[in-house]
Amino acid sequence: MDVYEAIARRQTIRDFAARPVPAEIVHKLLDAGLKAPSNDHLRRWEFVLVQERARREELVRQISAPRTPEGARQVVDEWGLTDPLQREMYIQGIARQYAMILNAGCLIVPCFYYPGDLLRPDSLSALNGLASIWCCVENILVAAAAEGIFGVVRIPFEEERAFMKRFLCLPEHYEIPCSIALGYPAENASRARQVEIRLEDRLHQEQW
Ligand SMILES: Cc1cc2nc3c(=O)[nH]c(=O)nc-3n(C[C@H](O)[C@H](O)[C@H](O)COP(=O)(O)O)c2cc1C
């Protein structure tokens, strides 16, 4: 598939069909991830696949998001969000944080080498390791879209992230940017309506 078509097709999906993603396709997606640019040339990225139901249940136990649209609406109200498309996305999304992790055909936890204090960077370049792993994540998402596979990234809250690092036995100096839940979309999968952006409204010539 043409790369522009895969980019255009990629969209967040949080409702998955009960259909596993074949291992060879998962490996293809991770190989695509490993082709992403990295700040230090070394691509010190590793991936943990979490496929056992019981282990996923342990992971979702750490998530404190509401599970119903009503609970999600309350959160969105507390946050003071007013944009209708943004509200709609969060209401859909918040209520699905557990189910998407449990039901994904494949759950990938990317890990990256980061010897510093991730939450106390002293310069922009101190964040290069984090920036690089997100290039890797995007490669995976676009490659997945080309295979008819979609999904969502979840950023763990701080306690959840610490738990994940222990639970998944990460070695010292490795960090987790997100988890990636991927799979074939359920027949009635919700898709957030996209904000329409015209390039001409965002493009500045020579200066803003
Ligand atoms: C950095 C980042 C963090 C995100 N965190 C979450 C998350 O924790 N949970 C979730 O359900 N979706 C998360 N998302 C998915 C976004 O909600 C989604 O990408 C966004 O609404 C745009 O929709 P689209 O992916 O369909 O284009 C995240 C996306 C990005 C890029």
The ligand as a Gaussian input file, in Angstrom:
#p B3LYP/6-31G(d) Opt

LIG

0 1
 C        0.960000      11.042000      22.761000
 C       -0.391000      10.406000      22.675000
 C       -1.006000       9.973000      23.831000
 C       -2.261000       9.336000      23.767000
 N       -2.779000       8.815000      24.913000
 C       -3.900000       8.064000      24.834000
 C       -4.367000       7.375000      25.978000
 O       -3.743000       7.379000      27.054000
 N       -5.507000       6.665000      25.849000
 C       -6.195000       6.598000      24.665000
 O       -7.226000       5.924000      24.619000
 N       -5.781000       7.237000      23.575000
 C       -4.631000       7.959000      23.622000
 N       -4.139000       8.574000      22.497000
 C       -4.895000       8.467000      21.217000
 C       -5.523000       9.818000      20.871000
 O       -6.691000       9.996000      21.618000
 C       -5.842000       9.853000      19.355000
 O       -4.658000       9.625000      18.635000
 C       -6.404000      11.211000      18.978000
 O       -7.688000      11.371000      19.531000
 C       -6.484000      11.428000      17.476000
 O       -7.327000      10.497000      16.888000
 P       -6.811000       9.526000      15.744000
 O       -5.657000       8.732000      16.289000
 O       -7.981000       8.678000      15.406000
 O       -6.366000      10.372000      14.591000
 C       -2.916000       9.212000      22.527000
 C       -2.290000       9.672000      21.361000
 C       -1.036000      10.252000      21.431000
 C       -0.372000      10.689000      20.149000

